[in-house]
Amino acid sequence: MLCFISDKCPTLAVDDLVKICIDFYTESETIDARDVIESLSARIRHPRRKSSDRLRQMVEDIVKFVLNNTKELPEFHAKNLARLPTLDATPCDVSAILAELRALHLEVRNTGQINPLVPPAPN
């Protein structure tokens, strides 16, 4: 879980990342990740949640810690790649893809103007 969160924090919105983690990881995996984060930050103790939404709050605490951490975090690696959620195209930045598509379209249009594909006139 920590491998996935630390890798996806820069690219995914916090709400999307939290939702993916809640849907994919078990409660015990979430608690284990929280315990690792607490062991890394000796002075910071995350509150023990008791509400019905406690898993969401735990994952939000973990993501906030990874995002707002001022010291260097260790590298996290996955022992089992099957425990890393796969992502589809829905959480990606569509505006960046559209900007890239427009730039490619303009480049193709400009290439056609520089070297037109008009056959030579017959003699």
C-alpha positions, -999 to +999 in steps of 0.1 A: +000+000+000+028+024+009+046+016-024+015+025-043+007+057-024+042+070-025+044+063-063+010+077-072+009+108-049+025+131-074+001+121-103-033+114-087-056+137-069-058+129-032-095+120-033-090+095-062-060+080-045-079+075-012-109+060-030-086+035-049-068+025-017-101+020+002-116-001-026-085-022-031-067-027+002-080-046+032-084-031+066-054-050+080-032-037+051-043-002+059-036-006+096-001-021+088+006+009+065-005+033+093+018+015+118+048+018+094+041+056+090+039+060+128+072+042+132+088+066+107+075+097+125+083+092+162+067+124+173+035+122+152+009+098+164-021+095+142-054+093+162-071+060+165-103+063+145-135+047+158-161+061+134-177+042+106-155+061+081-123+053+099-106+035+070-111+066+048-096+088+075-067+064+080-059+064+043-062+102+042-038+105+071-013+082+053-016+102+020-012+135+038+019+123+056+035+111+024+026+144+006+036+168+035+066+150+048+096+173+051+122+146+055+132+120+030+109+089+031+124+054+026+118+037-007+088+013-005+088-018-027+060-043-033+067-079-024+036-090-044+029-071-076-007-084-076-013-063-045-008-031-065-040-018-080-041-014-118-054+020-130-076+026-159-078+059-178-104+076-156-080+092-130-056+106-156-053+143-165-074+146-197-065+182-202-028+172-206-037+146-232-058+171-251-030+197-251-006+170-264-031+160-291-035+196-302+003+201-304+006+169-325-023+180-348-006+214-353+027+197-360+012+174-387-006+204-402+026+224-404+045+195-419+020+193-447+025+230-455+063+227-456+065+197-479+033+194-498+025+160-513+016+174-547+028+154-576+049+172-602+031+186-632+033+165-664+056+179-692 
